[in-house]
């Protein structure tokens, strides 16, 4: 029975490009479906048991940090490969912890993507050479790769929403928490990152290519 793959990205050219690589790596008899938004991904994995999901993180109707846990609650055995512009140093370890088997930056050469698709399709974890260096440096040095590593998952979610221009009430609505709790998380984010305001948060995010990522994938 041919493998079934779900490819999720909000850019048609990217979806078609990923489909070409998938068929070259896994065979032209694989069946491929597409999704353009986080909600559509959830709907499709609920309706059908795919062998593998290849997904971006920055799509409409998507809480990027909740997407993988939400999917794996529905399909615990689904093999997930993240393909995104988000920088490895900030995001890769977080998504491995959430259950992704692979994380590939869109700037990587085609052979890295092809190798990741092959490895993840077999149910094995794929860690690129650059990621191995990042993880080993952090382990050996016992230090965070970036200041954002100091943040808990919820604090990081709040930081990402603040970078998108959300106010306290919008953060509260997006995360289903109270406005006072959202404000408390904002204070914790600023304390842990050792910054005083949103301008400094944006500057820090740009240093680690987080702010540029939001602009690039809008």
N, C-alpha and C positions, 0 to 999 in steps of 0.2 A: 504494500500500500504506500503511495507516495507521501512524502512529508508535507505537512500543511504549515505554512508560515504566514504570520500576520506582520505587516510592515506599517509602522505608524510614524508619520511625519506630516507637517502641515504644508510642505512644499512638494508639488507634483514631480518636479524634476528629480528631487532627492529620492522620492518613493520609487520612481522608475529606475533610477541609477542603482538603488539597493536591490531591486528586483533582478536586474541584469547580473549583479555580482552573486546573488543567491543562486540563480540558475546555473551560473558558471561553476560554482563551488559544489552545489548539492545535486545538480542534474536538472535537466529541462522538464522533467516530469513532476517536479514539485508544484503544489498548488499554492498560490499567493493571493492573499486578500490585503486590502489597504484600510487604514483609518487616518483621519486628519485631526482628531482632537482626543483629549483624554477620556471624555465621556463616551465617545464612540469606541475606544479601545475596551473600556469596561463592558459595554454592551456586547461587543463581538466575542470577548473571551467568556462571557456569561452564556452566550448562545451556542458556542462551539469550542471544542477541546483542541486547540492548536498544539503542534509540536514545539513551536518556537515563536517568540515575539522579538522583533527588532524594532526598537522604539527610540524616538527623540524624547527629550524631557520638556522642552519649551514649546508647548502647543496650546491652542485655545482650550478652555474648559479643563485645565490640568493643574492640579497641585503636584508639582514635580516630586516633592519629597514623599508624598503619600501614594503616588501612582503604583509603584512596584509592590508595596505591602498590600494595597487594595486588590491588585491583580492576583497575588499569590494566595490571598484568602479565598479567592474564587477557584483558582487553578494552582494548587500547591506545587505541582510537578512541572509547571510550564518553564521552559528554558528561556531566559530573558537576556538579550544583548542590548545594551544602551549604546546608541550612536548619536553623538551630540557635539555641539561646539563648546560646551561648558568645560572649563579647564580641569584636567585630571587631578592636579595638585589639590584643588579645593573639593571636588565632587566625587572622584572615583571611589575612595575608601568608603564613603557614606553609602553609596549605592551597592557596593559589594556586601556591606553589612545588612542591607535591606533585602538581599537575596538575588541580585543580578549576578549572572555568571560571567559577564564580560562588559567592558566599558571602553569604547573606542571614540577618540576625538575625530571629528570630521576632517581635521587637517592632516591626519596620519596618511601614509601612502596606501594605495589600494591593496597591496599585499598584506598589510596589517589587518585590514577589514576582512579580507578573504580568509586569513588564518583564524581570526576571531569567530567568523561564522562557522567554519569547519569544526573548531574545538567546542564551541558552545552547543552546536547541533548534536554533539555526542554526549552532552550532559556534563562536560568538564568545564572547569573555570579557566578563563583566558585572562592572563595578566601580561601586558606588553612589557617590553624591555624598559621603557621609560618609567612605567608604573612600578616595576620591581625596584628600580633605583630610588624612587620617591619613598616607597614603603620601607625599604631597608635602611635608608638614611634616617627616617623617623624612628625606626626601631632601635638602631644602634646608638643614635644620639639621644634617644629618649626625649625628643622634642617634637612640637607640632610643626607640620609642614608650613602652615599658614596660621595667622591669628584666628581665622574662622574655625579652625579645628577645636578651639576652646569652647565653642558653642554647643549646647545640646541640640538634639534634633528640632525641638520646638523653637528654641532660640534662633536657630539657623533659618527656620521657616519664617519667623518674624523678620529677621534681617533681610531676607530675599523680598518680602512684601514691602518693607520700607524702601528698598532700592527701586521698587517699581512705582514708588510715589504714594503708597497707601498711608492714610492717616490711622490713628488709633481705632476709630470706629470701623473703618474698612478692614483693618487687620482682624478685629474682633469678629466681624461677620464672616470673613474668609475662613477663619479657623474655628468658628463656633465657640468662642470664649467671650467673656465679658470685656467691656471696654477697659475696666480697671486692671484686669489680668493682662490685657494687651499692653497697657502702659507699663505694667511691672516688667513684662518681658522686654520691652524696649529699653528700659533702664538697665536690665541685666546685660543685654547685648552691648550697650554703650560701655558699661563697667568692664566687661570681659575683654572687649576690644580696645579698651583704654582710649576711648574717644568721647567727645562732648556733644556732638550734634550730627545732623544728617549730612551736612557738607563733608565732615570728616569721614563719615561712613561711606559716602560715595567715592571719596578720594581713595580710601583703603580698598574698596571693591575694584576700582580701576587699576590699582597696583597689581591685583591678582586676576585681572581680566574678567571679573564678574560683571561689572557695569557694562563693559563693551559687548559682552555676550547678549545681554538683554536687547541692546540696540541692534545687534547683528541679526537676531532671529525674530524680529517683530513682524 
